[in-house]
Amino acid sequence: MMKKEPIYLDYAATTPVDSEVFHAMKPFLDGDQKFGNPNSLHSFGRESQKYIDKARAKIAKSIGTDFNEIIFTGSATESNNLVLRGVLKTYQRESVKISIHQRPKIIISAIEHESVFETAKDFERDGIEVVIIPVDKNGIIDVKKFEKELDERTILVSVIYANNEIGTIQPIAKISEIIRNFRNSKFQNTDNKQIQNSPPKAPRQPSGRGQPLAEKLNNGYPLFHTDAVQAFQFLNCDVKKLGVDFMTLSAHKIYGPKGVGILYIKNQKSLTPNPYALAPILTGGGQEFGFRSGTQNVSGIYGCAKAIELADKNRTKESKRILKLRDELWSSIKKIYPKTEINGSLQKEILPNILDVYFPNISSELLLIKLDMEGVAVSSGSACHARSQEPSRVVQSIWGEKRARESIRFSFGKYTTEEEIQRVGVIIKRVLENIK
């Protein structure tokens, strides 16, 4: 009897490279005259730079922004670090220049990706205040608590658009509105104080390097970042509609190559005199408008742009197809083991490709092994922590350690078929019967 092909249901961890993406990348990898360093001035370099420019323009159009507001990095983790560390570094430098010694504050959600969460925890060890906003039982951020935490020391807010483990979608536009209103109220309050204090301590100066940090805080901070790595494939990521200052994307989550991250930075064309500029965390040749030194991954960048194009083209159709498959598998699991529950809620805002299931009294580690032996690849949470054998931090933060140790994430993609979903249902039934 012929062995059946294994079934991959871990698309939230990574996706295979689409054949069209591979075809777009091939000329840069097979010895064609597209191997030049894009920073060289000769014809080989100019040829490579041309394709980076094309990719940058295509991606900028996709998210409703300008060509020079797109930065290419080596990963989404690097992009997230660049935002958090870059904002903090700039703030600290500007504070020293005008002798303002104010402890900065950063706000994140409890369900951020490790690249944000662990970076914030690293800040705490350096004495930076980090506030972690909890989420409710459906995995949605507590907006009221978030609003209460905003104050004049807050320099950055980072909230993931859609969680990579339970798939919940956060109200990014609403959070942006709250931040915008807070900025405006601070600016108005400072104006009123200056009118009441006669004479003011210093005349108002035009925006730029000479502007005191106290005034910069009024109309700039807190800045707002969202990690949209999981969201892009299924949700509108127009940065103007979302109202974000920074947004992170990743190629390998949308059938592009590994090793390419994207970072949107608002108003980048005026960043040189702009007090809110990010300080780079990689220094060297000053590539990517000075934000990310290092020779660009031309083939990966061009492949990423092709993946972006395909995601835009197929978003609506694929979302409906994958949603149907997810609901079909959930229905099968519920019939097989009625005690199971969803981590999150299918009735609330949630990505169509993620199904995180709690199997009461069944070890997720054991279930993972048994399913893998049957040829089904799933996970118990973020791939970044998978080898540590620790339970999902996200599930644990909402429902506790026991539930985290008994939960499995199924995630679906463009190559998932209905026949595979039916096979998985049969396999799960067999595995659970053997475990029990």
N, C-alpha and C positions, 0 to 999 in steps of 0.2 A: 504494500500500500504506500502510495507516494505521500511524503510528509508535506503538510500544508505550510504555506508561507507564514512567517511570524506576523503578528498584528501590532502595529505601532500606534499607541494611544498616549503619547507623551509630547504632543506638539507644542505645549506651553513651555517645554524645556528647550526645544530647538526644532527646526523644520529642515527637511531635505532641500537642497538647492533645486529650484525649478529648472527644467530643461531650457526654457527661453532665457533664463538668467545665465545659465552656464554658457549658452551660445553667445550671449552678449559679452561675457568675460573672456572667452577663448582667444580672441586676437591679441590680448595683452599678455598671454601666457605661453603661446606656442612659437615664439621667435619672430613673429611679424614685427614690423617697424613701429610698434606701439609699446616698447619696453623702456623708453627713455625716462629719466628723472624729470618729473613735471616742473621742477624748480630750475632746470638748466635752460640757458637762453638759446641754445642751438635748436635746429629743426626737430630733433628727436624729443627734446624736452617740451617744445611748444605743442607738438602733436599730443603728448600725454596730457598736458595742461588743458588742451581743448576739450578732452573728454571729461575731465574733472569739472570744467565749467558747465558742460552740458548736463552732467549729473546734478550739479548744485542747482541749476536753473529749474530742472524738472522737479526736484524735491521741494524747492521753494514754492513753486506753483501749486503743488499738491496740498500744502498746508497753509496756503494763503499768505505768503510772506515774500520778502525780497531776496534776491540772489545772495547778497552779502550778509544775510542774517543766518546762514547755514554754515555750521562748522563740522568737519569730519574728524572723528576720533577713532581709537582702536576698539572700542566696545561701548555698550551702554553704561557699564560700570565706570569707565573712564569719564564719560559725559556727566554722569551724576556726581562723581568726585570733583570734576572741574567746576560745576555749579556751586556745590556746597563749600569746597575749599577756596575757590576763587572769590566768591562773595565775601566770605569771612576775611580772607587775606586783604582784600581791597578795603574793607571797612576798618580793619585794624591799622592799616597804613595811614588812611585818611584821619583816623582818630589821633594818632601820634602827632601828625603834622600840626594839628590845631589844639593839642593838649586836652582832648576830651577823653576821660577815663571812665567809660560806661560799659558795664558788662553786657555784651551782646547776647541776644536770645534767638534761638532757632526753633521753629515749630514744625513737627512732622506728624504723620498719622501712625497708629500702632501697626498698620499692615503694609508698611513700605517694604520694597525690595531690600535685600541685605546691603546692597551698595549704597543705599541712602541710610538705612537704619544703623549699620555698623560705623559708617562715617560720622553720624551724629553722636553715637556712643563714644567714639574717639574724641570728639570735641569736648564731651563731658569730662573726660580725663584731663583735659587741658583747662578746665575751669569755665567753659562756655555753658550757659544755661540752655538745656534742651528740653522742650515740652513735647510730650507724646500724647496726642489726642486719641482717646479710645474710639472704638466703633461699636455699634449696637449688635444685637444677635443676628442681624441680617448682613453684618459686615460693612455697614455704612457709617461714615464718620459723624461724630456728634458735632454738628455745625454750631450749636449754641455754645457749647463748651469752647470750641475753637474761637468763636468771636470774643468770648470773655478773656481769652488768653492774650489777645493782641494788645500790645502796649508800645510805648515809644522806644523800647529797647529791641523790639523785634526787627531783625534785619532780613530774615528769609523764612518763607513758608514752603514746604515741599510735601505735596500730597499726590500719591500715585493715582493715575486716571482709572486704571482697571487692575485689580490685584491679580498677580500671577498664580496664586494658589487656589483661591476660592472664586475668582472671577468677578467680584463685586465692582460695580462702576460708581465712582465718586462724583458728587455734584461740583465739578470743577468750575463751571461758569458761575455758580452761586458763590463759591468760595472766593473767586476772583472779584465778584461784586462787593463782597464784604471787605476785602482788602482795599479795593479802590475807594470805598466810602470812608474807610479808616484813614487812608492817606489824605483824602480831601479834608476830613474833619481836623486832622492834625495841622494841616497847612492853614486852615481858617483860624484855628485856635492860636497859632503862633502869630498870625497877622493881628489878631485882636490884642494879644499881649503886647506887641510892639507899639500899637496905637496907644495903649494905656500907659506904658512906660515911657516917660518923656524926660530926656531924649532917649531914643533907642540906643542900645550898646554899640551897634555898628550899623552903618547904612546898608541897605539891601544891595547886593551885587548881582550882576547877571550870572546866569547858570554857567558853570564851568569850574576850572580848578580853583579859582579864588573864592568860591562860595563856601561859607562856613558849614561844617558838617551838621550843625544843629538845624540849619535850614535845608540841607540836603535830605535829612531824615524826613522832613515834612512832606516833600513831594516825590520821594523816590522809594524809601524803605517803608514797609517790608516788601521785598521782591518775592515773586511767586514762581515756583518751578513745579512742573508735573512730569512724572515718568510715564510716558505713553507707549512704552514698549509693547505691552500686551494689547493695548487698545487699538492701535493703528489699523490692524487688519479688519476690524469690525465697526469702528466708530469714526465719526467725523472729527478730524484733528485740526480744523481750521484754528490757527492760533489767535486770530482776532476775535472769533466767536467765543473761544475759551477764555480769553483775557489773560493769558500767561506771559511772563517775561522770559521764561526758559522752558524748553520741552525736549525730552530725550526720546530717541527712537533707536531701533536696532535692526540690522539687516537679517540676522539669522533667525529672527522670529517670524519673518514674512517670506520665507523661501529664498532668501538671499544668502550670501556667504558669511561665515563667521569672521570676526575680526574687523567689523565695520560698525561704528556707532555714529549717530547723528545728534547734533545739539543745535537747537534753535536758540538764538540770542536776540532779543528784541532791540531794535534801533542800533544795530551793530555799526552802521555806516557813520555814526557820530560818537563811537565809543572812545576814541582817543582823548577828547576833552571831557568826556562824560564821567562824572564821579562814580557811577555805578558799574563801571567796566569790571570785568572779571580779571583778576590777576591769574596768569597762566600757572599751571602746576608742572608743566613740562617746558623747560626753556632750552633754547638752542638756535636753530635757524630762523625761527619766527614764521613758520608756515601757518596756514589757516588763519590769516589776518592777525597773526601774532598770538593766537590763543592756544595753538597746539603744535609745537615744534616736532619735526620728524618728517621724513619723506612719506608722502601719501601713498596709500594702497590703491593704486589706480584701477586695477582690475576689480577689486572688491567694491570700490566706490561706484564704478560704472554698473556693476552687477546689482548693487543696492538700489540704484536709481531705476533699474529695470524691474526689480521686485516691487518697488513703490508704485510704479506704473501699473503693474498687473494687479496689485492689491486694490488700487483705485477702481480699476475696470471691473473687478469681480466681486467687490465688497457686498453688495446687496444680495446677489444671487447665492453666493457662498454662505452668507450668514443664514439665510433661510434653509438651505440644504443641511448645513451642519446642525442647526437648531433642531431640525427634525430627527437627526440621528441621535443627538444627545438625549432628547426626550424619549426616544424609543429604548435606549439603553437603560435609562432611569426607570422606565416602566417595567422592564424585564427584571432589574435588580430588586425592585420593590416587591414584585411577585415572588421572587426566589427567597428573599430574606426580608419580610415585612418590617422588621425592627430598624432597618436602615433609615438614615435621615440625611438630608442635604446640609452641608456646611455652607451657609448662605441661604438664599431663598430664590426659587425660580419665579416667585411672584414679584420680586423686586428687580431693580436694574442689575443685570448680570450678563457677562459675555456668553455668547451661544456655544463656545467651544470648550468650556470648562465645566466639569461635573465632579465636585469634591464630595465624597460619600463617607459617612460615618457607619462602620460596621460594628455595632455593639458587641463587646466581649470577644472580638477577633483581632489578633495582633496584625497591624498593618505590615510589619516586617515579614511575618510568616506568609501573609496573603500575597505580598509582592513577589516573594520567592516562588510560591506555588504557581502564580499566574505566569511568571517568567519561564518556568519549566514547561508550561503549556504553550509558550510562544506568544504571550501577551505582554507588551511593554507598557507599564504604567508607573506612577511614582507616588510618593507619600507627601510631596510638597515641592519646594523649590529645589532645582538641581544643584544650586550653589551650596546647599547644606546636606545633600543626599548621602554623601560618603561618611558624614560624621555620625550617622545613625541617631541623630537627635530628632525628636518629634517636631512637626511643623510649628515654628514660632507663631505664625499667623493664627492657625487653628487653636493653639494653646492659649494665646492671648485673649481669645474670645470665649472658648468653651472649656478650657482646662486641659491638663496634661493627658488624662486618661483618654479623652476623645481624640486628642491629637495622635496618640499611639494606636488608634483604631480607625484611622481615616486613610482613604486612598483617593488620589486625584486621577481622573480620566480626562484626557484632553484630545480634541479631535481636529482634523485638518483636511486639506483639499484632496488628499489621497485616501481618506477614510471612506469605506463603502458600506452600504446597507448589509451586504453579505457578511462583512467583517463584524458588524455590530451584532448580527444574529449569532454568529459563531462565538463571540465573546460572552453572550448571554448563556449559551450552553456550557461554555468552559467555566464560568463563574459558578453555575449551579453544581457542576461536578466537583470543583475545588472546595466549595463550602460544605458539601456533603462529606467529603473526605476529612476536612478539618474538624467538623463537629462530631 
